Amino acid sequence: MKYFKRKDIIDYLYQNYTKADGLWFLKVEELYGFDKALEIDVSVWKVIPKLQARFIKKILLEAFQKDGIADNRTDENQTAKTLLFEALKIKLSLDRFEYKVSKNKAAISVRIDRCPWHEIMLKAQRDAFSEKIGSAICNNEYSAFIAEFYPDAVINISSRLCNGNDCCNFKFSIKIPD
């Protein structure tokens, strides 16, 4: 491992993660058709974000406790709000999106200016499938991720890169106490 830097290892794992996801989809599509592959992929992407959220949440909670952000004196609602925003930023960063996250009392808004999944579809010359896959996966993925923090959150996606828009706009309607 002396020739591999930390960045090389991260890139290696990320490349294998994205390639395994794409190859898996293509092989299922080859055997059972596009619609069945998408149906199975949707079911997978209802679980993966839960696992991601739980992993990120665990690490953040440990860090918050160590840094004194979450202790017996800290307002539980304030900790939950901070936890969710940090978790979203971590997920989007690790998945290599270019994004902005904003919030108010009732909603979290995410603007995605660059989606690596959409770019993979374009590079593979599967543009025609990007919209159908993105429409099916994104809603499930982000609903599942947010539900680990706020189970009653409702997602509204008003624009998508894969639909030809200049960005993706997600709004999670939740009640965020001050």
Backbone as a printed PyTorch tensor [residue, N CA C, xyz], in Angstrom:
tensor([[[  0.8160,  -1.1940,   0.0000],
         [  0.0000,   0.0000,   0.0000],
         [  0.8610,   1.2590,   0.0000]],

        [[  2.1730,   1.0980,   0.0070],
         [  3.0050,   2.2920,   0.0890],
         [  2.8850,   3.1740,  -1.1580]],

        [[  2.3980,   2.6410,  -2.2640],
         [  2.2600,   3.4270,  -3.4920],
         [  0.8850,   4.0970,  -3.6020]],

        [[ -0.0110,   3.7140,  -2.7150],
         [ -1.3650,   4.2720,  -2.7380],
         [ -1.5140,   5.3220,  -1.6500]],

        [[ -1.9330,   6.4930,  -2.0580],
         [ -2.2550,   7.5450,  -1.1030],
         [ -3.6970,   7.3310,  -0.6550]],

        [[ -4.0810,   8.0120,   0.4140],
         [ -5.4570,   7.9340,   0.9260],
         [ -6.4630,   8.2610,  -0.1850]],

        [[ -6.1800,   9.2760,  -0.9850],
         [ -7.0660,   9.6690,  -2.0880],
         [ -7.1890,   8.5400,  -3.1090]],

        [[ -6.1060,   7.8450,  -3.3990],
         [ -6.1480,   6.7220,  -4.3380],
         [ -7.0720,   5.6110,  -3.8320]],

        [[ -6.9980,   5.3360,  -2.5430],
         [ -7.8360,   4.2960,  -1.9410],
         [ -9.3110,   4.7080,  -2.0120]],

        [[ -9.5880,   5.9630,  -1.6770],
         [-10.9610,   6.4660,  -1.7410],
         [-11.4820,   6.4040,  -3.1780]],

        [[-10.6630,   6.8440,  -4.1310],
         [-11.0670,   6.7900,  -5.5440],
         [-11.3070,   5.3600,  -5.9980]],

        [[-10.4470,   4.4410,  -5.5830],
         [-10.5950,   3.0320,  -5.9320],
         [-11.9380,   2.4920,  -5.4270]],

        [[-12.2330,   2.7440,  -4.1570],
         [-13.4800,   2.2510,  -3.5790],
         [-14.6980,   2.9060,  -4.2260]],

        [[-14.6160,   4.2060,  -4.4790],
         [-15.7320,   4.9090,  -5.1230],
         [-15.9710,   4.3720,  -6.5330]],

        [[-14.9010,   4.1910,  -7.2970],
         [-15.0350,   3.6710,  -8.6600],
         [-15.6420,   2.2700,  -8.6560]],

        [[-15.2200,   1.4370,  -7.7280],
         [-15.7840,   0.0850,  -7.6460],
         [-17.2540,   0.1090,  -7.2270]],

        [[-17.6010,   1.0060,  -6.3450],
         [-18.9880,   1.1580,  -5.8930],
         [-19.8850,   1.5540,  -7.0650]],

        [[-19.4990,   2.5620,  -7.8090],
         [-20.3380,   3.0210,  -8.9190],
         [-20.3570,   2.0130, -10.0690]],

        [[-19.2250,   1.3980, -10.3350],
         [-19.1810,   0.4090, -11.4160],
         [-19.9620,  -0.8520, -11.0570]],

        [[-19.8870,  -1.2770,  -9.8080],
         [-20.6480,  -2.4530,  -9.3830],
         [-22.1480,  -2.1780,  -9.5020]],

        [[-22.5620,  -0.9700,  -9.1200],
         [-23.9760,  -0.6080,  -9.2270],
         [-24.4290,  -0.6420, -10.6880]],

        [[-23.6690,  -0.0410, -11.5590],
         [-24.0270,  -0.0050, -12.9820],
         [-23.9780,  -1.3650, -13.6400]],

        [[-22.9430,  -2.1210, -13.3520],
         [-22.8020,  -3.4510, -13.9470],
         [-23.9060,  -4.3860, -13.4650]],

        [[-24.2170,  -4.3050, -12.1900],
         [-25.2990,  -5.1110, -11.6370],
         [-26.5940,  -4.8110, -12.3900]],

        [[-26.8870,  -3.5230, -12.5710],
         [-28.1130,  -3.1290, -13.2700],
         [-28.1230,  -3.6810, -14.6990]],

        [[-27.0010,  -3.5190, -15.4040],
         [-26.9320,  -3.9890, -16.7940],
         [-27.1300,  -5.5000, -16.9000]],

        [[-26.5570,  -6.2530, -15.9870],
         [-26.7020,  -7.7180, -16.0340],
         [-28.1280,  -8.1530, -15.7240]],

        [[-28.7690,  -7.4840, -14.7650],
         [-30.1710,  -7.8050, -14.4750],
         [-31.0390,  -7.4120, -15.6700]],

        [[-30.7290,  -6.2530, -16.2600],
         [-31.4710,  -5.8170, -17.4510],
         [-31.3040,  -6.8160, -18.6010]],

        [[-30.1020,  -7.3170, -18.7730],
         [-29.8160,  -8.2910, -19.8280],
         [-30.6500,  -9.5620, -19.6420]],

        [[-30.7940,  -9.9960, -18.3950],
         [-31.5300, -11.2230, -18.1030],
         [-33.0480, -11.0410, -18.0750]],

        [[-33.5060,  -9.9110, -17.5200],
         [-34.9380,  -9.7630, -17.2480],
         [-35.5940,  -8.5380, -17.8890]],

        [[-34.8220,  -7.7070, -18.5590],
         [-35.3760,  -6.5090, -19.1770],
         [-35.2180,  -5.2760, -18.3050]],

        [[-35.3450,  -4.1260, -18.9430],
         [-35.1230,  -2.8470, -18.2590],
         [-36.0950,  -2.6360, -17.1070]],

        [[-37.3860,  -2.8590, -17.3380],
         [-38.3880,  -2.5780, -16.3050],
         [-38.1620,  -3.4030, -15.0440]],

        [[-37.8240,  -4.6710, -15.1950],
         [-37.5660,  -5.5260, -14.0340],
         [-36.2760,  -5.0860, -13.3230]],

        [[-35.2620,  -4.7310, -14.0980],
         [-34.0070,  -4.2450, -13.5050],
         [-34.2690,  -2.9820, -12.6870]],

        [[-35.0770,  -2.0860, -13.2250],
         [-35.3890,  -0.8480, -12.5040],
         [-36.2050,  -1.1470, -11.2440]],

        [[-37.1410,  -2.0500, -11.3430],
         [-37.9430,  -2.4370, -10.1790],
         [-37.0520,  -2.9700,  -9.0490]],

        [[-36.1150,  -3.8350,  -9.3930],
         [-35.1980,  -4.3920,  -8.3900],
         [-34.2720,  -3.3010,  -7.8650]],

        [[-33.7870,  -2.4410,  -8.7570],
         [-32.8930,  -1.3550,  -8.3540],
         [-33.5910,  -0.4150,  -7.3680]],

        [[-34.8450,  -0.1050,  -7.6220],
         [-35.6090,   0.7450,  -6.7060],
         [-35.6630,   0.1020,  -5.3220]],

        [[-35.9010,  -1.2050,  -5.2700],
         [-35.9780,  -1.8700,  -3.9680],
         [-34.6360,  -1.8290,  -3.2470]],

        [[-33.5390,  -1.9270,  -3.9980],
         [-32.2040,  -1.8280,  -3.4040],
         [-31.9690,  -0.4170,  -2.8610]],

        [[-32.3860,   0.5940,  -3.6400],
         [-32.1560,   1.9900,  -3.2450],
         [-33.1640,   2.4840,  -2.2050]],

        [[-34.0240,   1.5970,  -1.7380],
         [-34.8310,   1.9040,  -0.5580],
         [-34.0850,   1.4920,   0.7050]],

        [[-33.0750,   0.6310,   0.5500],
         [-32.3290,   0.1190,   1.7020],
         [-30.9670,   0.8090,   1.8510]],

        [[-30.2340,   0.9580,   0.7700],
         [-28.8890,   1.5370,   0.8430],
         [-28.8620,   2.8790,   1.5790]],

        [[-29.7780,   3.8170,   1.2610],
         [-29.7140,   5.0990,   1.9670],
         [-29.9790,   4.9930,   3.4720]],

        [[-30.7670,   4.0010,   3.8760],
         [-30.9790,   3.7800,   5.3130],
         [-29.6550,   3.3930,   5.9680]],

        [[-28.9230,   2.4980,   5.3030],
         [-27.6340,   2.0710,   5.8380],
         [-26.6440,   3.2370,   5.8640]],

        [[-26.6450,   4.0360,   4.8010],
         [-25.7840,   5.2080,   4.7460],
         [-26.1250,   6.1690,   5.8850]],

        [[-27.4150,   6.4560,   6.0570],
         [-27.8540,   7.3970,   7.0890],
         [-27.4610,   6.9080,   8.4790]],

        [[-27.6530,   5.6450,   8.7340],
         [-27.3180,   5.0980,  10.0590],
         [-25.8150,   5.1690,  10.3230]],

        [[-25.0160,   4.8750,   9.3150],
         [-23.5620,   4.9370,   9.4440],
         [-23.1080,   6.3770,   9.7270]],

        [[-23.5950,   7.3010,   8.9160],
         [-23.2210,   8.7060,   9.0760],
         [-23.7100,   9.2360,  10.4240]],

        [[-24.9360,   8.8940,  10.7780],
         [-25.5320,   9.3510,  12.0340],
         [-24.7130,   8.8760,  13.2400]],

        [[-24.2980,   7.6270,  13.2130],
         [-23.5060,   7.0670,  14.3170],
         [-22.1920,   7.8380,  14.4870]],

        [[-21.5010,   8.0520,  13.4020],
         [-20.2240,   8.7670,  13.4670],
         [-20.4320,  10.2080,  13.9320]],

        [[-21.4430,  10.8640,  13.3850],
         [-21.7180,  12.2480,  13.7750],
         [-22.1020,  12.3520,  15.2510]],

        [[-22.9430,  11.4520,  15.7220],
         [-23.3390,  11.5000,  17.1350],
         [-22.1390,  11.3290,  18.0550]],

        [[-21.2500,  10.4100,  17.6980],
         [-20.0260,  10.2300,  18.4970],
         [-19.1820,  11.5010,  18.4800]],

        [[-19.0460,  12.1110,  17.3000],
         [-18.2730,  13.3530,  17.1850],
         [-18.9530,  14.4910,  17.9400]],

        [[-20.2780,  14.5850,  17.8500],
         [-21.0140,  15.6380,  18.5570],
         [-20.8290,  15.4910,  20.0630]],

        [[-20.9000,  14.2670,  20.5510],
         [-20.7250,  14.0360,  21.9810],
         [-19.3080,  14.3990,  22.4120]],

        [[-18.3350,  14.0170,  21.6140],
         [-16.9350,  14.3310,  21.9210],
         [-16.7000,  15.8420,  21.9340]],

        [[-17.3390,  16.5470,  20.9810],
         [-17.1670,  17.9960,  20.8720],
         [-18.1220,  18.7770,  21.7650]],

        [[-18.9770,  18.0690,  22.5100],
         [-19.9120,  18.7450,  23.3990],
         [-21.1090,  19.3430,  22.6850]],

        [[-21.3260,  18.9680,  21.4400],
         [-22.4830,  19.4830,  20.6940],
         [-23.7470,  18.7910,  21.1740]],

        [[-23.6330,  17.5210,  21.5360],
         [-24.7880,  16.7620,  22.0210],
         [-24.4620,  16.2120,  23.4010]],

        [[-25.0390,  16.8240,  24.4030],
         [-24.9210,  16.2900,  25.7570],
         [-26.2360,  16.5490,  26.4670]],

        [[-26.2990,  16.2710,  27.7390],
         [-27.5570,  16.4100,  28.4720],
         [-28.0690,  17.8410,  28.5180]],

        [[-27.1810,  18.8110,  28.3390],
         [-27.5850,  20.2110,  28.3960],
         [-28.0260,  20.7440,  27.0350]],

        [[-27.7510,  20.0000,  25.9610],
         [-28.0540,  20.4670,  24.6140],
         [-29.5110,  20.1660,  24.2620]],

        [[-30.1680,  21.1190,  23.6490],
         [-31.5430,  20.9440,  23.1750],
         [-31.5700,  19.8140,  22.1400]],

        [[-32.4020,  18.8180,  22.3950],
         [-32.4910,  17.6470,  21.5180],
         [-32.8870,  18.0290,  20.0930]],

        [[-33.8120,  18.9760,  19.9460],
         [-34.2500,  19.4010,  18.6120],
         [-33.1240,  20.0940,  17.8490]],

        [[-32.3450,  20.8990,  18.5480],
         [-31.2270,  21.5860,  17.9020],
         [-30.1820,  20.5640,  17.4480]],

        [[-29.9280,  19.5530,  18.2590],
         [-28.9860,  18.5100,  17.8890],
         [-29.4860,  17.7400,  16.6690]],

        [[-30.7720,  17.4030,  16.6340],
         [-31.3510,  16.6750,  15.5000],
         [-31.2300,  17.4960,  14.2250]],

        [[-31.4830,  18.7900,  14.3210],
         [-31.4020,  19.6580,  13.1490],
         [-29.9640,  19.7180,  12.6380]],

        [[-29.0300,  19.9190,  13.5400],
         [-27.6130,  19.9720,  13.1620],
         [-27.1650,  18.6390,  12.5860]],

        [[-27.5870,  17.5650,  13.1990],
         [-27.2390,  16.2160,  12.7510],
         [-27.7170,  15.9670,  11.3200]],

        [[-28.9610,  16.3070,  11.0470],
         [-29.5200,  16.0910,   9.7200],
         [-28.7820,  16.8940,   8.6510]],

        [[-28.5030,  18.1550,   8.9190],
         [-27.8250,  18.9790,   7.9170],
         [-26.4080,  18.5050,   7.6600]],

        [[-25.7190,  18.1390,   8.7150],
         [-24.3730,  17.6060,   8.5350],
         [-24.4120,  16.2880,   7.7700]],

        [[-25.3720,  15.4420,   8.0960],
         [-25.4930,  14.1420,   7.4210],
         [-25.7810,  14.3140,   5.9340]],

        [[-26.6780,  15.2150,   5.5950],
         [-26.9730,  15.4690,   4.1800],
         [-25.7410,  15.9540,   3.4340]],

        [[-25.0160,  16.8800,   4.0400],
         [-23.8080,  17.4070,   3.3910],
         [-22.7580,  16.3050,   3.2140]],

        [[-22.6290,  15.4570,   4.2110],
         [-21.6650,  14.3550,   4.1160],
         [-22.0610,  13.3940,   3.0030]],

        [[-23.3300,  12.9910,   2.9870],
         [-23.7960,  12.0600,   1.9490],
         [-23.5630,  12.6420,   0.5530]],

        [[-23.9930,  13.8580,   0.3490],
         [-23.8460,  14.4780,  -0.9720],
         [-22.3770,  14.6440,  -1.3550]],

        [[-21.5460,  14.9840,  -0.3930],
         [-20.1110,  15.1260,  -0.6750],
         [-19.4740,  13.7850,  -1.0000]],

        [[-19.7580,  12.7720,  -0.1920],
         [-19.1710,  11.4530,  -0.4410],
         [-19.6410,  10.8610,  -1.7670]],

        [[-20.8750,  11.1680,  -2.1490],
         [-21.3970,  10.6960,  -3.4310],
         [-20.9580,  11.5830,  -4.5910]],

        [[-20.1720,  12.6040,  -4.2750],
         [-19.5310,  13.4980,  -5.2520],
         [-20.4940,  14.3660,  -6.0580]],

        [[-21.5160,  14.8330,  -5.3840],
         [-22.4210,  15.8030,  -5.9820],
         [-21.8410,  17.2030,  -5.7960]],

        [[-22.2150,  18.1240,  -6.6590],
         [-22.0070,  19.5470,  -6.4140],
         [-23.3720,  20.0670,  -6.0160]],

        [[-23.4800,  20.6880,  -4.8530],
         [-24.7800,  20.9680,  -4.2580],
         [-24.7380,  22.1810,  -3.3280]],

        [[-25.9340,  22.6150,  -2.9400],
         [-26.1340,  23.6070,  -1.8850],
         [-27.3160,  23.1310,  -1.0560]],

        [[-27.1940,  23.2480,   0.2540],
         [-28.2680,  22.8670,   1.1620],
         [-28.6770,  24.1130,   1.9430]],

        [[-29.9690,  24.3590,   2.0250],
         [-30.4730,  25.4650,   2.8400],
         [-31.6490,  24.9590,   3.6610]],

        [[-32.0170,  25.7460,   4.6690],
         [-33.0670,  25.2890,   5.5790],
         [-33.8750,  26.4680,   6.1020]],

        [[-35.0740,  26.1360,   6.5340],
         [-35.8850,  27.0300,   7.3390],
         [-36.6510,  26.1530,   8.3160]],

        [[-37.6010,  26.7190,   9.0510],
         [-38.3100,  25.9340,  10.0720],
         [-39.0520,  24.7340,   9.5090]],

        [[-39.5560,  24.8550,   8.2870],
         [-40.4430,  23.8250,   7.7550],
         [-39.8450,  22.9780,   6.6410]],

        [[-38.6490,  23.3290,   6.1520],
         [-38.1410,  22.5880,   5.0000],
         [-36.6260,  22.6300,   4.9110]],

        [[-36.1220,  21.6320,   4.2230],
         [-34.7200,  21.5700,   3.8260],
         [-34.7310,  21.5840,   2.3110]],

        [[-33.9630,  22.4520,   1.7210],
         [-33.8770,  22.5120,   0.2680],
         [-32.4890,  22.1090,  -0.1740]],

        [[-32.4360,  21.3030,  -1.2150],
         [-31.1700,  20.8620,  -1.7860],
         [-31.1850,  21.2090,  -3.2670]],

        [[-30.1410,  21.8940,  -3.6940],
         [-29.9530,  22.1820,  -5.1170],
         [-28.7100,  21.4170,  -5.5580]],

        [[-28.8780,  20.5710,  -6.5720],
         [-27.7670,  19.7860,  -7.0920],
         [-27.4230,  20.3170,  -8.4760]],

        [[-26.1940,  20.8080,  -8.6110],
         [-25.7380,  21.3550,  -9.8870],
         [-24.9760,  20.3300, -10.7220]],

        [[-24.4850,  19.2930, -10.0820],
         [-23.7640,  18.2370, -10.7910],
         [-24.0770,  16.9150, -10.1190]],

        [[-24.5860,  15.9620, -10.9180],
         [-24.9500,  14.6380, -10.4140],
         [-24.0350,  13.6020, -11.0710]],

        [[-23.1840,  12.9470, -10.2940],
         [-22.2850,  11.9590, -10.8910],
         [-23.0180,  10.7680, -11.5060]],

        [[-24.1870,  10.4120, -10.9720],
         [-24.9520,   9.2890, -11.5220],
         [-25.4750,   9.6320, -12.9090]],

        [[-25.9720,  10.8460, -13.0570],
         [-26.4470,  11.3000, -14.3720],
         [-25.2820,  11.3640, -15.3520]],

        [[-24.1440,  11.8350, -14.8850],
         [-22.9610,  11.9100, -15.7550],
         [-22.5060,  10.5230, -16.2050]],

        [[-22.6110,   9.5430, -15.3240],
         [-22.2660,   8.1640, -15.6890],
         [-23.1980,   7.6750, -16.8000]],

        [[-24.4740,   7.9830, -16.6710],
         [-25.4540,   7.5780, -17.6950],
         [-25.1350,   8.2350, -19.0370]],

        [[-24.7850,   9.5140, -19.0020],
         [-24.4450,  10.2140, -20.2400],
         [-23.1830,   9.6220, -20.8680]],

        [[-22.1910,   9.3670, -20.0370],
         [-20.9220,   8.8030, -20.5250],
         [-21.1420,   7.4190, -21.1420]],

        [[-22.0670,   6.6480, -20.5770],
         [-22.3760,   5.3070, -21.0860],
         [-23.3440,   5.3540, -22.2650]],

        [[-23.6890,   6.5550, -22.6880],
         [-24.6210,   6.7740, -23.7980],
         [-25.9870,   6.1300, -23.5220]],

        [[-26.4100,   6.2610, -22.2860],
         [-27.7260,   5.7710, -21.8810],
         [-28.6080,   6.9450, -21.4550]],

        [[-28.4480,   8.0610, -22.1440],
         [-29.1940,   9.2890, -21.8470],
         [-30.6920,   9.0300, -21.7680]],

        [[-31.1870,   8.2200, -22.6800],
         [-32.6260,   7.9670, -22.7610],
         [-33.1600,   7.3040, -21.4860]],

        [[-32.3080,   6.5950, -20.7620],
         [-32.7300,   5.9090, -19.5400],
         [-32.5130,   6.7510, -18.2830]],

        [[-31.6930,   7.7790, -18.3700],
         [-31.3300,   8.5690, -17.2010],
         [-32.5570,   9.1590, -16.5140]],

        [[-33.4900,   9.7110, -17.2870],
         [-34.6770,  10.3280, -16.7020],
         [-35.5310,   9.2890, -15.9840]],

        [[-35.7230,   8.1490, -16.6170],
         [-36.5660,   7.1120, -16.0180],
         [-35.9330,   6.5620, -14.7320]],

        [[-34.6340,   6.3440, -14.7660],
         [-33.9400,   5.8300, -13.5840],
         [-33.9040,   6.8930, -12.4890]],

        [[-33.5190,   8.1110, -12.8520],
         [-33.4570,   9.1910, -11.8710],
         [-34.7980,   9.4600, -11.2110]],

        [[-35.8580,   9.4500, -11.9990],
         [-37.1960,   9.6890, -11.4500],
         [-37.5910,   8.5990, -10.4580]],

        [[-37.1980,   7.3790, -10.7290],
         [-37.5450,   6.2630,  -9.8420],
         [-36.6440,   6.1970,  -8.6090]],

        [[-35.3600,   6.4230,  -8.7950],
         [-34.3990,   6.2100,  -7.7070],
         [-34.3340,   7.3750,  -6.7340]],

        [[-34.2060,   8.5930,  -7.2280],
         [-33.9490,   9.7420,  -6.3460],
         [-35.0120,   9.9240,  -5.2720]],

        [[-36.2630,   9.8370,  -5.6470],
         [-37.3260,  10.0010,  -4.6630],
         [-37.2030,   8.9640,  -3.5490]],

        [[-36.9970,   7.7130,  -3.9360],
         [-36.8610,   6.6420,  -2.9400],
         [-35.6030,   6.8040,  -2.1010]],

        [[-34.5030,   7.1150,  -2.7700],
         [-33.2280,   7.2330,  -2.0600],
         [-33.2700,   8.3180,  -0.9930]],

        [[-33.6960,   9.5020,  -1.3840],
         [-33.6620,  10.6100,  -0.4310],
         [-34.7760,  10.5340,   0.5960]],

        [[-35.9050,   9.9580,   0.2360],
         [-36.9620,   9.7370,   1.2270],
         [-36.4790,   8.7790,   2.3120]],

        [[-35.8150,   7.7090,   1.9010],
         [-35.3000,   6.7310,   2.8620],
         [-34.2120,   7.3280,   3.7410]],

        [[-33.3330,   8.1400,   3.1530],
         [-32.2520,   8.7600,   3.9240],
         [-32.8220,   9.7120,   4.9770]],

        [[-33.6840,  10.6090,   4.5570],
         [-34.2680,  11.6070,   5.4640],
         [-35.1150,  10.9450,   6.5470]],

        [[-35.8110,   9.8560,   6.1900],
         [-36.6860,   9.1770,   7.1570],
         [-35.9270,   8.6450,   8.3620]],

        [[-34.6420,   8.4010,   8.2090],
         [-33.8390,   7.9610,   9.3540],
         [-33.6770,   9.0850,  10.3840]],

        [[-33.9600,  10.3100,   9.9810],
         [-33.8670,  11.4670,  10.8660],
         [-35.2510,  12.0260,  11.2030]],

        [[-36.1030,  12.1280,  10.1760],
         [-37.4620,  12.6590,  10.3020],
         [-38.4060,  11.7380,   9.5260]],

        [[-39.0020,  10.7510,  10.1950],
         [-39.8350,   9.7520,   9.5040],
         [-41.0350,  10.3220,   8.7490]],

        [[-41.5270,  11.4700,   9.1570],
         [-42.7120,  12.0370,   8.5060],
         [-42.3820,  13.0260,   7.3970]],

        [[-41.1280,  13.1560,   7.0320],
         [-40.7360,  14.1100,   5.9890],
         [-41.3690,  13.7260,   4.6520]],

        [[-41.6930,  14.7410,   3.8790],
         [-42.2590,  14.5460,   2.5400],
         [-41.3150,  15.2110,   1.5540]],

        [[-40.9980,  14.5040,   0.4750],
         [-40.0700,  15.0350,  -0.5130],
         [-40.8440,  15.5490,  -1.7340]],

        [[-40.3750,  16.6720,  -2.2470],
         [-40.8930,  17.2050,  -3.4960],
         [-39.6810,  17.5310,  -4.3700]],

        [[-39.6070,  16.8970,  -5.5260],
         [-38.5160,  17.1660,  -6.4650],
         [-39.1040,  17.9740,  -7.6090]],

        [[-38.7290,  19.2500,  -7.6730],
         [-39.3440,  20.1390,  -8.6650],
         [-38.5600,  20.2140,  -9.9730]],

        [[-37.3000,  19.8120,  -9.9550],
         [-36.5270,  19.7650, -11.2000],
         [-35.4280,  18.7230, -11.0610]],

        [[-35.0150,  18.1820, -12.2230],
         [-33.9720,  17.1490, -12.2500],
         [-33.0510,  17.3880, -13.4330]],

        [[-31.7800,  17.1920, -13.2020],
         [-30.8120,  17.2430, -14.3000],
         [-31.1630,  16.2090, -15.3610]],

        [[-31.5750,  15.0270, -14.9340],
         [-31.8850,  13.9470, -15.8750],
         [-33.1400,  14.2240, -16.7000]],

        [[-33.9140,  15.2410, -16.3110],
         [-35.0800,  15.6560, -17.1010],
         [-34.7410,  16.8170, -18.0230]],

        [[-33.4690,  17.1950, -18.0660],
         [-33.0560,  18.2970, -18.9160],
         [-33.0220,  19.6430, -18.2190]],

        [[-33.3290,  19.6870, -16.9170],
         [-33.2540,  20.9370, -16.1720],
         [-31.8000,  21.2930, -15.8880]],

        [[-31.5470,  22.5300, -15.5030],
         [-30.1670,  22.9540, -15.2350],
         [-29.6770,  22.5180, -13.8580]],

        [[-30.5920,  21.9980, -13.0100],
         [-30.2020,  21.4870, -11.6980],
         [-31.3260,  20.5930, -11.1790]],

        [[-31.0310,  19.9090, -10.0930],
         [-32.0580,  19.1690,  -9.3550],
         [-32.4410,  20.0290,  -8.1590]],

        [[-33.7050,  20.1480,  -7.8900],
         [-34.1870,  20.8510,  -6.7050],
         [-35.0560,  19.9120,  -5.8950]],

        [[-34.5940,  19.6230,  -4.6790],
         [-35.3270,  18.7700,  -3.7590],
         [-35.7690,  19.6370,  -2.5840]],

        [[-36.9710,  19.4230,  -2.1360],
         [-37.4420,  20.1010,  -0.9360],
         [-38.0270,  19.0420,  -0.0220]],

        [[-37.5050,  18.9670,   1.1890],
         [-38.0000,  18.0460,   2.1970],
         [-38.8390,  18.8520,   3.1640]],

        [[-40.1390,  18.6070,   3.1900],
         [-41.0190,  19.3160,   4.1040],
         [-41.0100,  18.6100,   5.4400]],

        [[-40.5470,  19.3300,   6.4360],
         [-40.4710,  18.7930,   7.7970],
         [-40.6930,  19.9420,   8.7630]],

        [[-40.9890,  19.6150,   9.9560],
         [-41.0850,  20.6170,  11.0090],
         [-39.7650,  20.5770,  11.7570]],

        [[-38.9810,  21.6230,  11.6110],
         [-37.7020,  21.7040,  12.3180],
         [-37.8640,  22.7110,  13.4500]],

        [[-37.9360,  22.2440,  14.6740],
         [-38.0730,  23.1810,  15.7890],
         [-36.8190,  24.0620,  15.9190]],

        [[-37.0110,  25.2740,  16.3980],
         [-35.8560,  26.1700,  16.6440],
         [-35.0330,  25.6910,  17.7970]]])
